[in-house]
Amino acid sequence: MNDKTTPSSNPPETVTPQAASGLSRRRLVRAGLTAAPVVAALHSNTVLAGGDHSCIRPSSFSSLKLANMKVSRGREIRADFECKSHGYWKNNQGNLTADYKKKTRFLSSETGFKANPGNGFKNKSLQDVLEMRGNANNAALARHVVAAFLSAKAVGNSPDRVLLTVAQCQAIWNGQGNWSPFAGANWTLNDTMNYFDKVFGSAFL
């Protein structure tokens, strides 16, 4: 991203999911932004504007949805974290070691991924999964999860610089999209895919 960031002089605001419904739109969105990194185009206050894929952690996603994915102008926008789509990782190595995607099995102790619906992922590498098409055996979810996993690995799984941690990626895949993204919330496969599709674009290639 080439967008510049605008420093914020306001202290961080935090909000529990239970209290979110009573907040004003402006304060709600500000709470969402300070709770997690968000990448957005500064020429518009719409997070998903301009065709740019935005990086929004699950803890902020629900709040932003209530505000129609819009943020207040002048808020701090962070760009120092890793958030790349399955399309990027399919064709790029990033700063990972050579052949990591090809040598690492999707179902392995390295990834922590265990679910194998329809036995469709046996002996597949991370690269193989990124190159899968369609959605047989939840392949679309697998592509998104692999992208988030590789993004986390690329920055040493730093919780301050990732869209999803390795542990969250494991929870998503092993629960087949059913997981708890933050305290008090339980997402279904449909919720999870809606989140990924809003952030990265559809994985149904």
RODO-2510 file (C-alpha; in nm, 4 decimals, decimal comma):
residues 205
     n   res          X          Y          Z
     1     m     0,0000     0,0000     0,0000
     2     n     0,1236     0,3463    -0,0823
     3     d    -0,1267     0,5264     0,1368
     4     k     0,0172     0,7455     0,4071
     5     t    -0,0889     0,7066     0,7651
     6     t    -0,2360     0,9834     0,9743
     7     p    -0,1174     0,9764     1,3354
     8     s    -0,3893     0,9821     1,5942
     9     s    -0,3622     1,1842     1,9118
    10     n    -0,6587     1,0116     2,0716
    11     p    -0,5958     0,7351     2,3266
    12     p    -0,7113     0,3868     2,2308
    13     e    -1,0723     0,3039     2,3049
    14     t    -1,1755    -0,0471     2,3892
    15     v    -1,5206    -0,2004     2,3860
    16     t    -1,6596    -0,5364     2,4790
    17     p    -1,8839    -0,7148     2,2256
    18     q    -2,1731    -0,6966     2,4730
    19     a    -2,1514    -0,3174     2,4975
    20     a    -2,1006    -0,2517     2,1266
    21     s    -2,4695    -0,2215     2,0436
    22     g    -2,5094     0,0829     2,2656
    23     l    -2,2294     0,2880     2,1147
    24     s    -2,2655     0,5654     1,8615
    25     r    -2,1546     0,4849     1,5067
    26     r    -1,8465     0,7083     1,5295
    27     r    -1,7287     0,5722     1,8631
    28     l    -1,8050     0,2158     1,7564
    29     v    -1,5879     0,2428     1,4482
    30     r    -1,3101     0,4154     1,6382
    31     a    -1,3135     0,1312     1,8873
    32     g    -1,2894    -0,1150     1,6032
    33     l    -0,9914     0,0628     1,4525
    34     t    -0,7949     0,0886     1,7743
    35     a    -0,8652    -0,2741     1,8593
    36     a    -0,6890    -0,4072     1,5502
    37     p    -0,4999    -0,3029     1,2392
    38     v    -0,7096    -0,1939     0,9435
    39     v    -0,5764    -0,1095     0,5995
    40     a    -0,7975     0,1258     0,3975
    41     a    -0,7748     0,3754     0,1143
    42     l    -0,7510     0,7276     0,2568
    43     h    -0,9375     0,8746    -0,0405
    44     s    -1,2527     0,7127     0,0927
    45     n    -1,3881     0,6287     0,4345
    46     t    -1,5191     0,2960     0,3068
    47     v    -1,2894     0,0206     0,4278
    48     l    -1,3429    -0,1944     0,1199
    49     a    -1,3342     0,0920    -0,1298
    50     g    -1,1431     0,1096    -0,4540
    51     g    -1,1058    -0,2633    -0,4991
    52     d    -0,8237    -0,2758    -0,2445
    53     h    -0,8398    -0,5740    -0,0136
    54     s    -0,8482    -0,4577     0,3453
    55     c    -0,7074    -0,6275     0,6505
    56     i    -0,9485    -0,6397     0,9396
    57     r    -0,9144    -0,8704     1,2350
    58     p    -1,2239    -1,0661     1,3380
    59     s    -1,2503    -0,8694     1,6630
    60     s    -1,3079    -0,5508     1,4619
    61     f    -1,5039    -0,7021     1,1753
    62     s    -1,8351    -0,7294     1,3575
    63     s    -1,8244    -0,3657     1,4677
    64     l    -1,7329    -0,2441     1,1215
    65     k    -2,0167    -0,4441     0,9665
    66     l    -2,2625    -0,2491     1,1808
    67     a    -2,1176     0,0712     1,0342
    68     n    -2,1451    -0,0600     0,6751
    69     m    -1,7680    -0,1083     0,6652
    70     k    -1,7042     0,2668     0,6944
    71     v    -1,4473     0,4396     0,9121
    72     s    -1,4110     0,7975     1,0299
    73     r    -1,1674     1,0127     0,8354
    74     g    -0,8418     1,0971     1,0044
    75     r    -0,8149     0,7765     1,2005
    76     e    -0,4788     0,6038     1,2268
    77     i    -0,4313     0,3362     0,9612
    78     r    -0,1603     0,0819     1,0179
    79     a     0,0339    -0,0821     0,7369
    80     d     0,3099    -0,2577     0,9294
    81     f     0,1534    -0,6017     0,9378
    82     e     0,1186    -0,8989     0,7047
    83     c    -0,2127    -0,9554     0,5311
    84     k    -0,1875    -1,1198     0,1908
    85     s    -0,4496    -1,3189     0,0032
    86     h    -0,4422    -1,6734    -0,1311
    87     g    -0,3895    -1,5208    -0,4768
    88     y    -0,0683    -1,3549    -0,3606
    89     w     0,0684    -1,6610    -0,1861
    90     k    -0,0154    -1,8848    -0,4793
    91     n     0,2322    -1,6924    -0,6947
    92     n     0,4792    -1,5463    -0,4463
    93     q     0,7203    -1,6674    -0,1814
    94     g     0,7182    -1,3533     0,0311
    95     n     1,0058    -1,3590     0,2773
    96     l     0,9612    -1,7255     0,3644
    97     t     1,2403    -1,9732     0,3025
    98     a     1,2745    -2,1218    -0,0445
    99     d     1,0285    -2,4021    -0,1226
   100     y     0,8535    -2,3667     0,2159
   101     k     0,5112    -2,3846     0,0531
   102     k     0,6054    -2,6859    -0,1567
   103     k     0,7840    -2,8786     0,1160
   104     t     0,5344    -2,8188     0,3967
   105     r     0,2409    -3,0591     0,4071
   106     f    -0,0988    -2,9042     0,4676
   107     l    -0,1818    -3,1791     0,7180
   108     s     0,1252    -3,1860     0,9392
   109     s     0,2664    -3,1031     1,2794
   110     e     0,4212    -2,7910     1,1238
   111     t     0,0819    -2,6419     1,0362
   112     g    -0,1304    -2,8051     1,3050
   113     f    -0,4069    -2,8697     1,0502
   114     k    -0,5804    -3,2018     1,1124
   115     a    -0,9238    -3,2002     0,9494
   116     n    -0,9336    -3,3893     0,6204
   117     p    -1,2889    -3,3710     0,4792
   118     g    -1,3502    -3,6265     0,2082
   119     n    -0,9866    -3,7308     0,2402
   120     g    -0,9239    -3,4494    -0,0070
   121     f    -0,6070    -3,3109     0,1480
   122     k    -0,3935    -3,6188     0,2053
   123     n    -0,0296    -3,5583     0,1082
   124     k    -0,1047    -3,2124    -0,0324
   125     s     0,1470    -2,9355     0,0229
   126     l     0,0529    -2,5788     0,1083
   127     q     0,1225    -2,4900    -0,2535
   128     d    -0,1054    -2,7694    -0,3715
   129     v    -0,3890    -2,6325    -0,1597
   130     l    -0,3392    -2,2794    -0,2923
   131     e    -0,3678    -2,4186    -0,6451
   132     m    -0,6888    -2,6125    -0,5784
   133     r    -0,9966    -2,4869    -0,7605
   134     g    -1,3629    -2,4932    -0,6698
   135     n    -1,4933    -2,5785    -0,3257
   136     a    -1,4953    -2,9572    -0,3001
   137     n    -1,4229    -3,0621     0,0593
   138     n    -1,4137    -2,6962     0,1717
   139     a    -1,1238    -2,6148    -0,0604
   140     a    -1,2166    -2,2451    -0,0586
   141     l    -1,1832    -2,2315     0,3185
   142     a    -0,8531    -2,4184     0,2919
   143     r    -0,7103    -2,1602     0,0506
   144     h    -0,8034    -1,8732     0,2802
   145     v    -0,6616    -2,0511     0,5845
   146     v    -0,3339    -2,1294     0,4095
   147     a    -0,2988    -1,7640     0,3079
   148     a    -0,3585    -1,6461     0,6649
   149     f    -0,1188    -1,9120     0,7976
   150     l     0,1588    -1,8082     0,5577
   151     s     0,1022    -1,4415     0,6390
   152     a     0,1439    -1,5211     1,0081
   153     k     0,4573    -1,7283     0,9471
   154     a     0,6067    -1,4461     0,7398
   155     v     0,6215    -1,2177     1,0460
   156     g     0,7061    -1,4812     1,3039
   157     n     0,3426    -1,5077     1,4135
   158     s     0,3683    -1,1721     1,5896
   159     p     0,0203    -1,1058     1,7373
   160     d     0,0586    -0,7330     1,6640
   161     r     0,1265    -0,7859     1,2946
   162     v    -0,1033    -1,0624     1,1773
   163     l    -0,4598    -1,0804     1,0524
   164     l    -0,4973    -1,4220     1,2152
   165     t    -0,2494    -1,6054     1,4357
   166     v    -0,1342    -1,9580     1,3587
   167     a    -0,3508    -2,0845     1,6454
   168     q    -0,6559    -1,9102     1,5007
   169     c    -0,5864    -2,0604     1,1586
   170     q    -0,5724    -2,4030     1,3215
   171     a    -0,8991    -2,3429     1,5049
   172     i    -1,0709    -2,2321     1,1843
   173     w    -0,9602    -2,5282     0,9748
   174     n    -0,9933    -2,7978     1,2386
   175     g    -1,3407    -2,6682     1,3236
   176     q    -1,4234    -2,6430     0,9524
   177     g    -1,5111    -2,2775     0,9835
   178     n    -1,6868    -2,3093     1,3199
   179     w    -1,4805    -2,1292     1,5836
   180     s    -1,4734    -1,8454     1,8350
   181     p    -1,2975    -1,5384     1,6866
   182     f    -1,3115    -1,3458     2,0133
   183     a    -1,4678    -1,3806     2,3573
   184     g    -1,8446    -1,4136     2,3427
   185     a    -1,8646    -1,4811     1,9690
   186     n    -1,9152    -1,8057     1,7833
   187     w    -1,8915    -1,8074     1,4052
   188     t    -2,0319    -2,0664     1,1686
   189     l    -1,8722    -2,1676     0,8396
   190     n    -2,0922    -1,9129     0,6629
   191     d    -1,9803    -1,6366     0,9003
   192     t    -1,6160    -1,7285     0,8477
   193     m    -1,6419    -1,7425     0,4689
   194     n    -1,8253    -1,4087     0,4642
   195     y    -1,5405    -1,2601     0,6671
   196     f    -1,2718    -1,3994     0,4375
   197     d    -1,4594    -1,2979     0,1233
   198     k    -1,5029    -0,9412     0,2497
   199     v    -1,1360    -0,9152     0,3391
   200     f    -0,9728    -1,1010     0,0508
   201     g    -1,2365    -1,1455    -0,2165
   202     s    -1,3969    -1,4732    -0,3138
   203     a    -1,1854    -1,7882    -0,2967
   204     f    -1,4127    -1,9732    -0,5372
   205     l    -1,1626    -1,9854    -0,8223
***
